[in-house]
């Protein structure tokens, strides 16, 4: 009989030597001992690998995977490829875990054997103050969905958009050939979530805050893209195209088109209005072309007036000269 670790923790590493010891300390000191720790060197240019080797010398649960730089999605996939645990957890190297995180997750896994377990997280630092949206998105409640329902994704606060505040059945990911999209430069988590959540047999949410999220760090990918509104919004639209194509291909739009269209418009239109990117008209036109290609507009008939109003605003933006 194959003996597998209970949980695999995958940690992508790229220029994070200032934060890596804090991250690794939180993992090697987990109250659940039966875990494997997979550190993926994504072509780091600093001394992060030396930090990993120091811990590896004293903890044989750590393995180091070496690869050329390919980005966060590529590093996570490399870790997933060698993982052997019953569950897998993706931990960014500037974040860290509560010391009982793996134990709590495995306890919950034994309860329902859910394909995905979503948990709460605490953002830091306190200054600058975290965005209220982030605080809201990381505050989970206890609820179990024995099969996927759109409410689990579109209405639960923790339903999206992050991949690091949930643990996955490794067999579930592999059986469905689910990996992170390596051709997505920014926002790979939301694309991954839109692919793996609707395919899940069951999803469990727990209110425990088992993770600490460093939401603000100069030099991070999130920081760099967040500072360039045009680039960020353009990538959003590209990701929406990938997501919509996947949902159409798998018949999810036919099942949950109303919920999808409401998310689609909420995801894009308020930001176009608030941030006013210089490529605003082009983005609106691109979003409308996606809606037309995949025949999303009929689902608006079932939506409320607020959703229909967002669509009218999108059309108005697209027509501006």
Secondary structure, DSSP 8 states (H G I E B T S, - for coil): -----SEEEEEEESS-HHHHHHHHHHHHT-S---EEEEEEEES-SSSHHHHHHHHHTT-TTEEEEEE----HHHHHHHHHHH--SSEEEE--TT-EE-TTHHHHHHHHHHHH--SEEEEEEEEE-SSS---HHHHHHT----EEESS--HHHHHTSTTSSS-STTEEEEHHHHHHTT----TT-SS-HHHHHHHHHSTT-S-EEEEEEEEEEEE---TTSHHHHHHT-HHHHHHHHHHHHHHHHHHHHHTTHHHHHHHHHHHHHHHHHHHHHHHH--TTHHHHHHHHHHHHHHTT-GGGGGGS-HHHHHHHHHHHHHHH--
